[in-house]
C-alpha cells in the first residue's frame, strides 16, 4: 500500500469503525495526540480510545478534503458530520498530522476547530 493509500485508509477505518484494521495500521509505539486528552502511546491505548470514541459518536463520517504529503508524513485536511450518542448533530473541520514508518502509522496528531463539544 502506498503512503497516500495508508493515510486515506486511516480515515476509512474511522468511517467503518474497524478496530481490526486500526490495529493493523498502528504500532506498539504509535503516539496519538488528541485535543483535551493526555497523549496516548501504543496501539492498545489508542484502540481503547477509539472504542470509546465510536460509542460517543456512533454516526460520524469523515470526508478527506486534501492530503499534503512529504514522503512518509502528511497533513490531512478533513471535515466530519454525524450525530453523537444522544442523537445530537455534530460537525467539525480539522487537520490530522500522520507519520509512517515501514508502512505503519507511528504518529497521529489532531487539530480541529471546535473542541468545546469534547
LINBEL-V720983 format. One record per residue. PHI is phi as a letter, one per 20 degrees, with the letter a starting at -180 (* if undefined). Layout:
phi
PHI
PHI
This chain:
phi
*
f
g
f
f
f
g
f
f
g
f
f
g
f
f
e
l
e
f
f
f
g
g
f
e
d
d
f
d
g
d
c
d
c
g
m
c
f
g
d
c
n
f
f
f
f
f
f
f
f
g
f
g
f
f
f
c
f
c
c
d
e
d
f
e
b
d
d
d
b
m
e
c
b
d
d
e
c
c
b
b
r
c
e
f
e
m
e
f
b
b
b
b
a
c
d
e
c
c
d
b
l
n
d
f
d
b
c
c
e
c
b
f
d
e
f
e
d
